[in-house]
Amino acid sequence: MGQDRMHLINKIFNNETIRTVWDKEDEKYYISIVDLVGVMAESDSPRKYWSDLKSKLKQEGNEVSEKIGQLKLKSQDGKYRLTDVCDIEGMFRIIESIPSKNAE
């Protein structure tokens, strides 16, 4: 069942690289928000875009900001760094907040 969900995540993002982690205890996938934002917004600086969007969501009192966690994920330089992550439900709520043709 987990592999089906992973396939779904890859299919949604046209096989772009979206770092994901399966948590056996919670039985949930956690998705890198920076990767998600980079693909959805087609941004050259997804970290900056996410920082601005996160601030906006917090100011609006959006509940998504409360459901964001951090996990150490492997970055492009091979080092593990704390990265904002969310579950699939949070992923769809963030997508709704991004004005983009990809989000549609």
CORCOR-V958110 format. One record per backbone hydrogen bond with DSSP energy under -1.0 kcal/mol. CO is the residue of the C=O (numbers start at 1). NH is the residue of the N-H. E is the energy in kcal/mol with one decimal. If there is no record, write none. Layout:
{{CO/NH/E} {CO/NH/E}}
This chain:
{{1/5/-1.5} {2/6/-2.2} {3/7/-2.5} {4/8/-2.0} {5/9/-2.3} {6/10/-2.2} {7/11/-2.4} {8/12/-2.5} {9/13/-1.4} {10/15/-3.0} {11/14/-1.5} {13/16/-2.1} {19/32/-2.7} {21/30/-2.8} {23/27/-1.7} {23/28/-1.3} {28/23/-3.1} {30/21/-2.3} {31/86/-1.5} {32/36/-2.0} {33/37/-3.1} {34/38/-2.3} {35/39/-1.9} {36/40/-2.7} {37/41/-2.8} {45/49/-2.3} {46/50/-2.8} {47/51/-2.3} {48/52/-2.5} {49/53/-2.6} {50/54/-3.0} {51/55/-2.0} {52/56/-2.1} {53/57/-2.7} {54/58/-2.3} {55/59/-2.4} {56/60/-1.9} {57/62/-2.7} {58/61/-1.1} {63/66/-1.1} {64/67/-1.4} {69/85/-2.7} {71/83/-2.5} {73/81/-2.5} {75/78/-2.1} {79/75/-3.3} {81/73/-2.5} {83/71/-2.1} {84/33/-2.3} {85/69/-2.5} {86/31/-3.2} {87/91/-2.2} {88/92/-1.9} {89/93/-1.6} {90/94/-2.4} {91/95/-2.4} {92/96/-1.8} {94/97/-1.1} {95/98/-1.4} {98/100/-1.2}}
